[in-house]
Amino acid sequence: MEIREVIQCRGHANVTGRHPTTFMITTEDEMTLKGDCIIGISADTSLIDLSDAFCDLLSDDRTILRTILSVEGIVCEIRSEGSARMALDHPTDFVWRRSDFVCGRTIGIRSDFVARTLPEELIAALSSGASDGGHSYCRRGGLTLYSSVISRMRSSASERNDSHFLIRSIPS
């Protein structure tokens, strides 16, 4: 099974990438320096807009979520997990967490990267404005974020479910 979702967002001058336990993308158009987990704003959709099929896959304790951030040729791949406890119902925010904590904003738990551990070059590009309209190339400051529910770990190695989730930045 393959499911694709596309979300467009952009960076902001206040992106600092300092948060020690999460990173976040939001539909909000502005952010302050207090939002040290936020790496993308002005997303054109939210968790509540994701397809039911994608949410069903992500709402499973056996699901692995792979997220790839790409800015100006800088690439960072994040591995997270899904959870049966996920509500996926927040109207503005997507949050990837290092911990097991789950709330309506959570899209991934047990993430192996958080804002503070993302590449410094990626954060610098996002803080320069991160506006890119395409996914096959990145102009100055452009963000492309791909997330894929890559599998549910099953007792049978032959069973596998795949879905894809793409977040692109948009011009500021």
N, C-alpha and C positions, 0 to 999 in steps of 0.2 A: 504494500500500500504506500502511495506517495501523496502527500498533501503539501501544497505550497500556500504560504501567506506572504504578503508584501506590505511592509510598513516603511514610510519615508520619514526621515528626521534630519536634524542638523545640529551642529555644535554651537557653542556660545563662548564669549570671552570669559565668562565666570567658571568654565570647566576647569577644575583643579585636580581631579583624580586622587583625592587624599583619603577617601573613606576606607577603613580597614576591614569591613565585612561584607560590603555590597557594591554593586554598580547598578545604575538605573537609566532608563529612557522614559521620557514623559511627553504627553501631548501639550503640556503647558508651553506657552510662547516665550516666557522669561524665566530666569533663575537667578538666585543670589549666590554669594560665596558660601553661604551656610549649606547649600546643596552640594556638598563635596563628594557625593556618590553619583551625581548626575553627569552623564557623558553625552547625552543627546536630548534635544528639545524639539518641539513642534512636530511630534510624530503624528501622522495622519490617521491613525487608528489606535485603539486601546485593547486591553485584554478582553473586554466584553465583546469586541468586534471579531475576535478570532473564530474560525469555523468550529462547529461542534466536533467534527471529526478530529481536528488538531487537538482541541482541549481534552477530548476523550483519551487520546494517546498520552498526552502530557500528564493527565490525572491518574497515573499508574505508578506504583512504587518501583516497578521494574524498568521504567523508561530512562534512557540516557538522552540528554539534550546536548547537542554540539552547537556552539555559537562561534562564528568567525567574524572578528572585527577587522576591517581593512580600510586604512586611510593612507593616501599618497604612497601606496606600495608597502606600507607597514601592516603586517598581518599578525593577529593574535587569535589563537583558537582556545576557546573555553569549553570545558566539559562540566556539565551540571547534571542533576537528576530531577526527574519528575516525582510527584507524590500524589497519593490518593487523597490527601488532605487539601490539595490545592482547590481554591474556589475560582480563580482566574476571572474575577468579576470587578476589578477596579476600573473606574472610568477614565483614568489618566496615566497611570504608571505601570511600567514593566520593571520588576526588580529581580536580579540574580543575586543569590545569597551564598556565603560560605557555610553558614550554619544550616540546621534542619528547620529553622523557624519558617512557618508558612502563614501567610495572610492573603487577602484578596489581591494584593499587588505582586505576589510572588510568581515568577515564571520558571525559576530554576533554583534548586537547593544544592548544597555540597559543591558549589562552584569552585573550580581550581584557580580562578582569577577573580579579583575584586578590583575596585577602582584604584586602590593604592598599588596593586601589583601589575596593572596594565603597563605596556611599554611607554616610557616617558615621551618618546617621539609621537606616539599615537595621541596621547593626552595633549601634547603641544599643538598638533594639527587640529584637534577638536576645539581647543581654546582659541584658535585663530579664526573660528567661524564655522568650520565644517559644513560646507555647502557643496554638494555634488548631486547632480540629477541622474547620473547613470550608474549602472552596476558593473559594466565591463571595463570601466576606466575610472580613475579618480583625479579630479582637478584639485588644485590647492585647497586643503582643508576638507576634502570630501570624506564622508563616512559611509561605508557599506557594511551592514551587519547581517550575517546569515545565521539563522538558527535552524537546526534540524533535529527532530526527534529521530535519532538514528536507529534505535531498536528497543524492544522490550526483551529483557533477558528471560528466556523461557527454559523450561526443563528440556524441551526438544530443540536441538540446535537448528533444525530445519525451519522453525517458525520465526518469522522476522516481520516487523512492521516498520516502515520508513515514512517519514513526512518531512517536509522542508518548510522553512520559515525564513523570509528575507526581509531585512529592514534596510532601506536606502535613505540616504540623506537627501534633502531638497534644498534648492537655492534659498539663501536668506533674503 
